[in-house]
């Protein structure tokens, strides 16, 4: 089979397409013939050896796949050979076949295509967990989403609306903000051209926002914490801006606010019943057309490095996906 391999840590342009042996499933595992693989920010980190998971070289990036089961290991009973499934693999998805753990694999619902299935788990799973379990977002509250035109950002915009919040979307240009409005954002902030904090004050009559969803970090973190309302919640989702930010701890003290970490992967592992309930809700929303994934571009396997590069260069609105 063919796989796009990271043979030495570095940039996505260094990934190499090669023939490798087909994998075999172990106990509790299955092999998926990959039809589509979502592209996510961790893919850019894992090839640079900057992610919390560090697979042995060589490996293929790509941790979110959809396809057809081609082999089933012992103790896997909920799917069989020939079934359409989607799964979280951590890495390995930029390949014609990949091994997945059974407990991280779900059947594709009737009517869902492989591209949608391969671009749902990371973004929607992260965002619902963040807003439901971590922020405990309530109807009528105001939610500020940073990096709102990215994959997790657009998911948070839509899920926030579905949970009854007023959503303010912040992004770096008007094209991205237009997509946010099309998917339900009530108000927008262009933080390339507008005064970030003053715009929030104007939109909230000086009260601030109840919840900040922040997958960006960097220079926006502290202004976002300063813009929280009394007893607000600041969600640490990721660091697409490059580095974790330093936040003065007197700020949450003065606002009675909370800084809350969001580690969806650990949540799914440690609280599987809650995670499964979240996914049932996500799939219901998708089936009703209330939650939609915006696909920026599809790439073939040889173009997988470019798919990661475009994500790193912030050219992507929604999700990139590699199709095989």
Wavefront OBJ file of the C-alpha trace (Angstrom):
o trace
v 0.000 0.000 0.000
v 1.036 3.656 -0.348
v 1.573 5.979 2.609
v 2.752 9.577 2.925
v 5.546 9.223 5.471
v 7.319 11.463 7.921
v 10.816 9.928 7.862
v 12.531 12.729 9.784
v 10.902 15.472 11.838
v 10.390 18.696 9.958
v 8.101 20.568 7.602
v 5.204 19.092 5.590
v 7.146 19.542 2.341
v 9.496 16.792 3.560
v 6.810 14.082 3.661
v 7.527 11.224 1.240
v 5.045 9.002 -0.617
v 6.254 5.376 -0.471
v 5.079 1.792 -0.695
v 4.893 0.083 2.702
v 3.519 -3.279 3.917
v -0.192 -3.442 4.661
v -0.931 -3.506 8.407
v -2.587 -6.299 10.382
v -4.939 -5.786 13.327
v -4.056 -6.816 16.861
v -6.458 -7.771 19.607
v -9.183 -5.120 19.878
v -8.137 -3.515 16.582
v -9.278 -3.359 12.972
v -7.821 -2.275 9.659
v -9.567 0.472 7.695
v -9.237 1.003 3.959
v -9.024 4.783 4.090
v -11.373 6.793 1.893
v -10.873 10.196 3.522
v -8.666 11.676 6.237
v -9.327 14.989 7.949
v -6.440 17.426 8.318
v -6.046 18.916 11.790
v -3.645 21.247 13.586
v -2.032 18.365 15.537
v -0.843 16.976 12.189
v 1.405 20.011 11.796
v 2.812 19.499 15.300
v 3.349 15.743 15.203
v 5.577 15.886 12.106
v 7.722 18.523 13.860
v 7.960 16.415 17.057
v 6.082 19.142 18.968
v 2.970 17.155 19.912
v 2.261 15.293 23.160
v 2.164 12.005 21.228
v 5.468 11.060 19.579
v 5.249 8.039 17.251
v 8.401 6.261 16.155
v 9.804 7.213 12.748
v 8.780 6.641 10.035
v 5.052 7.254 10.372
v 2.223 8.811 8.399
v 0.356 11.779 9.900
v -3.436 11.911 9.887
v -5.450 11.022 12.953
v -9.072 11.255 11.777
v -10.193 8.810 9.108
v -13.239 7.317 7.424
v -13.328 4.251 5.228
v -14.238 0.601 4.933
v -13.216 -2.159 7.357
v -10.851 -4.564 5.580
v -9.849 -6.776 8.529
v -11.048 -7.273 12.097
v -9.002 -8.430 15.067
v -10.111 -10.497 18.030
v -12.574 -8.944 20.494
v -13.954 -6.432 17.977
v -17.672 -7.178 17.677
v -19.460 -3.898 16.911
v -18.242 -3.685 13.289
v -17.346 -6.267 10.633
v -15.432 -6.489 7.384
v -17.054 -4.314 4.716
v -18.647 -1.850 7.153
v -18.247 1.899 6.612
v -16.639 3.423 9.716
v -14.932 6.522 11.025
v -12.193 6.496 13.627
v -9.553 8.383 15.553
v -6.128 6.878 14.978
v -3.720 9.502 16.339
v -1.599 9.153 13.211
v -1.324 6.876 10.192
v -4.316 8.176 8.229
v -2.344 9.562 5.281
v -2.214 6.037 3.827
v -4.325 3.584 1.876
v -4.849 1.500 5.033
v -4.551 2.203 8.761
v -4.976 0.286 12.008
v -7.548 1.670 14.466
v -8.560 0.693 17.982
v -12.065 -0.710 18.136
v -13.128 1.579 20.973
v -12.153 4.622 18.870
v -14.127 3.451 15.834
v -17.806 4.040 15.059
v -20.080 2.990 12.190
v -20.790 5.723 9.668
v -24.488 6.658 9.991
v -26.722 5.993 6.964
v -26.585 8.841 4.473
v -23.288 10.313 5.708
v -20.474 10.472 3.133
v -16.843 9.646 3.917
v -15.628 13.248 3.707
v -18.148 14.402 6.318
v -17.369 11.387 8.499
v -13.618 12.090 8.335
v -13.971 15.719 9.368
v -16.361 15.540 12.319
v -14.795 13.805 15.317
v -11.953 16.212 16.141
v -13.722 19.491 15.534
v -17.232 18.779 16.740
v -16.113 16.429 19.489
v -13.704 19.021 20.874
v -16.166 21.884 20.634
v -19.139 20.163 22.238
v -16.991 18.832 25.087
v -15.517 22.303 25.603
v -18.853 24.108 25.672
v -20.896 21.445 27.472
v -18.672 19.729 30.022
v -15.966 22.356 30.535
v -17.703 25.740 30.137
v -21.200 24.533 31.047
v -22.485 27.106 28.571
v -26.027 28.198 29.359
v -28.790 29.480 27.114
v -28.695 33.259 26.810
v -24.981 33.582 27.616
v -22.503 35.277 25.292
v -19.785 33.133 23.694
v -16.686 34.604 22.034
v -14.951 32.238 19.576
v -11.380 33.070 18.556
v -10.002 31.580 15.349
v -13.650 31.215 14.461
v -13.123 30.306 10.796
v -10.957 27.268 11.529
v -12.272 23.738 11.885
v -12.866 23.777 15.633
v -13.857 27.445 15.489
v -16.698 26.952 13.007
v -17.854 23.924 14.996
v -17.895 26.038 18.171
v -19.850 28.817 16.445
v -22.568 26.398 15.355
v -22.700 24.359 18.557
v -22.790 27.528 20.646
v -25.856 28.662 18.695
v -27.487 25.254 19.035
v -26.967 25.491 22.807
v -28.771 28.854 22.860
v -25.847 31.260 23.218
v -25.260 34.578 21.534
v -22.093 33.994 19.475
v -19.408 36.539 18.652
v -16.936 35.214 16.061
v -13.416 36.656 15.788
v -11.163 35.999 12.789
v -8.455 37.657 10.734
v -10.283 38.764 7.571
v -13.712 39.570 6.199
v -13.957 36.427 4.011
v -13.551 34.231 7.074
v -16.052 36.298 9.046
v -18.611 36.030 6.255
v -18.460 32.240 6.570
v -18.923 32.548 10.338
v -22.050 34.667 9.842
v -23.381 32.202 7.268
v -23.087 29.452 9.889
v -24.848 31.385 12.618
v -22.550 33.947 14.269
v -24.565 36.861 15.663
v -21.684 39.357 15.596
v -18.116 39.387 14.311
v -14.741 40.938 15.097
v -11.938 41.357 12.563
v -8.936 41.439 14.833
v -6.694 42.526 11.967
v -8.525 45.835 11.510
v -10.563 46.425 14.691
v -9.648 47.153 18.302
v -10.322 43.752 19.829
v -11.200 44.787 23.369
v -13.122 47.906 22.415
v -15.235 45.955 19.952
v -16.113 43.428 22.668
v -17.061 46.257 25.037
v -19.292 47.765 22.358
v -21.000 44.466 21.536
v -21.625 43.593 25.197
v -22.461 47.067 26.541
v -19.311 46.878 28.647
v -20.330 43.656 30.448
v -17.870 41.350 28.709
v -18.436 37.815 27.468
v -19.423 34.808 29.533
v -17.277 32.241 27.733
v -14.169 32.525 25.549
v -13.348 29.589 23.261
v -9.661 29.989 22.378
v -7.845 27.594 20.008
v -5.357 30.349 19.070
v -3.528 31.507 22.206
v -0.541 33.806 21.694
v -1.281 37.559 21.769
v -5.061 37.206 21.986
v -5.193 35.230 25.227
v -4.726 37.992 27.765
v -7.038 40.507 26.014
v -9.665 37.746 25.874
v -9.347 37.049 29.618
v -9.583 40.797 30.297
v -12.827 40.805 28.280
v -14.568 38.198 30.439
v -17.698 39.077 32.363
v -18.036 38.357 36.087
v -17.649 34.587 36.641
v -16.698 34.087 33.010
v -14.924 31.003 31.696
v -11.866 31.050 29.443
v -11.384 27.782 27.535
v -7.822 26.775 26.668
v -8.404 24.752 23.498
v -5.119 25.023 21.588
v -2.232 27.170 20.427
v -2.591 27.691 16.687
v -0.941 31.094 17.186
v 2.318 29.308 17.850
v 2.968 29.417 21.580
v 1.021 29.200 24.849
v 0.469 32.656 26.288
v 1.341 33.949 29.738
v -1.730 35.217 31.595
v -1.567 37.330 34.739
v -3.354 35.413 37.440
v -4.759 38.543 39.051
v -7.158 38.784 36.078
v -9.288 35.709 36.853
v -9.145 36.669 40.533
v -10.627 40.109 39.902
v -13.391 38.718 37.696
v -14.176 35.611 39.736
v -13.380 33.854 36.468
v -12.143 30.369 35.561
v -9.355 29.307 33.209
v -10.425 25.877 32.004
v -8.350 23.350 30.072
v -9.923 21.370 27.224
v -8.270 18.015 26.405
v -10.902 16.191 24.412
v -8.755 13.126 23.700
v -8.270 12.424 27.408
v -11.968 13.088 28.071
v -12.988 10.550 25.428
v -10.686 7.968 26.996
v -11.498 8.608 30.662
v -15.244 9.327 30.268
v -16.287 7.148 27.308
v -20.006 7.142 28.152
v -20.124 10.947 28.260
v -18.102 11.137 25.049
v -20.459 8.709 23.306
v -23.475 10.732 24.450
v -21.826 13.814 22.937
v -21.356 12.012 19.628
v -24.949 10.874 19.528
v -25.970 14.519 19.908
v -23.523 15.610 17.189
v -24.797 12.971 14.766
v -28.392 13.997 15.443
v -27.581 17.612 14.651
v -25.799 16.581 11.436
v -28.691 14.342 10.381
v -31.107 17.244 10.844
v -28.889 19.613 8.872
v -28.354 21.800 11.942
v -24.587 21.208 12.124
v -22.518 21.382 8.956
v -18.842 20.932 8.201
v -17.372 23.464 5.788
v -14.829 21.722 3.546
v -12.213 24.180 2.340
v -10.464 21.845 -0.131
v -9.906 18.187 -0.950
v -6.394 16.885 -1.723
v -5.131 13.556 -3.016
v -2.666 11.493 -0.968
v 0.428 12.881 -2.697
v -0.793 16.405 -1.870
v -1.164 15.688 1.851
v 1.875 17.779 2.735
v 0.360 20.775 0.957
v -2.891 20.237 2.898
v -0.936 20.582 6.157
v 1.049 23.565 4.832
v -2.119 25.442 3.868
v -3.445 24.846 7.382
v -0.211 26.105 8.952
v -0.306 29.215 6.761
v -3.899 29.975 7.888
v -5.316 29.729 4.386
v -8.049 27.318 5.420
v -11.672 28.132 6.246
v -13.190 25.112 7.949
v -11.458 21.799 7.178
v -9.046 20.378 4.641
v -9.413 16.698 3.821
v -7.220 14.164 2.040
v -9.213 11.714 -0.105
v -7.880 8.353 -1.222
l 1 2 3 4 5 6 7 8 9 10 11 12 13 14 15 16 17 18 19 20 21 22 23 24 25 26 27 28 29 30 31 32 33 34 35 36 37 38 39 40 41 42 43 44 45 46 47 48 49 50 51 52 53 54 55 56 57 58 59 60 61 62 63 64 65 66 67 68 69 70 71 72 73 74 75 76 77 78 79 80 81 82 83 84 85 86 87 88 89 90 91 92 93 94 95 96 97 98 99 100 101 102 103 104 105 106 107 108 109 110 111 112 113 114 115 116 117 118 119 120 121 122 123 124 125 126 127 128 129 130 131 132 133 134 135 136 137 138 139 140 141 142 143 144 145 146 147 148 149 150 151 152 153 154 155 156 157 158 159 160 161 162 163 164 165 166 167 168 169 170 171 172 173 174 175 176 177 178 179 180 181 182 183 184 185 186 187 188 189 190 191 192 193 194 195 196 197 198 199 200 201 202 203 204 205 206 207 208 209 210 211 212 213 214 215 216 217 218 219 220 221 222 223 224 225 226 227 228 229 230 231 232 233 234 235 236 237 238 239 240 241 242 243 244 245 246 247 248 249 250 251 252 253 254 255 256 257 258 259 260 261 262 263 264 265 266 267 268 269 270 271 272 273 274 275 276 277 278 279 280 281 282 283 284 285 286 287 288 289 290 291 292 293 294 295 296 297 298 299 300 301 302 303 304 305 306 307 308 309 310 311 312 313 314 315 316 317 318 319 320 321 322 323 324
